[in-house]
Amino acid sequence: MKTYDRRAGRFYDPNAIEAGGGPAPDAVKLLTVEQVAERLACSPSKVYRMARTGLMPSVKVGGSVRVSSLELAEWIGRGCR
């Protein structure tokens, strides 16, 4: 869902962050555990375990675990470390 910033006079995605610290349109998506498991070809329980132990970068949104698409790509690029 996009939000309108009256000062900037534009819509933006509040979940997206650009290098300068401000919002950037559609820059980052938060993936569900199921989406991450599909991308990594593993089970959702393994994704939950890696997130819980801190092996994989993740955030909790309410009671749900989410993984930033950008951080997931960087994590994979580092050899999953």
N, C-alpha and C positions, 0 to 999 in steps of 0.2 A: 504494500500500500504506500502510495506516495503522499508526502506532506507538502503543503505550500508554505514557503518561507516569505513572509511579507517584506522583510527588509531586503532580501536578495531579489525579490520579484520573480521567483521561479519555484517549480516543484522539485523535490528531491526524495530519495529513498533514505529514511532515517537509519536503516541497517547498513548503509554503504558509507565507507570512509575513504577519503583520498589522502594522499601523502601529506598535505598541509594540515590535516587534522579535521577538516570540515567535510560535510557530506558530498558525495559524488554520485551522480545518477547511475544506478545499477552496477556499481563497481564490485560489490561483494554480496554473495548470497550465503545465507545460513542453511546448511544442509541437515536433513534429518539423519538419524542413525541408519535407517534403511537405505537412504541414498548413498551414504558413505560406504556401507557394506557392499552395495552393488558395484560401486566404483573400484573397491579394493578386492572384490571377488572373495569375500569372507562372510561370516555370519554376523548378524546384528549383535549377538552376545559378545563376540570378540571385540567389536567396536566399543560397546559399553565398557568392557574390561580395560581396553587401552585408554579410553577417556578417563575412567575412574582412577587408574594408576598414574596418570599424567604422561603416559607414553605418547599419546596423541593430543594435539592442541584442541581444546573444546571449551564450550561455555554452557552454563545452565540457563535456560530461559523458562521461568516458572519452574515446573517440575520436569521439563524436557531437556535432553542433551542435544546440543546443536554444534556443528563444526563449520567454521568459515571456509568457503570454497577456496579463497586465496591462501589461507593458512594450510589447508589440506594439500594444495598443490606445492607449496614451499616445503612442507614436511616430506612429501613424496620425493621432491627434488633433492632433499638432503639425505636420501636413503632411509627414510622413515626413522630418523633419530632426533 
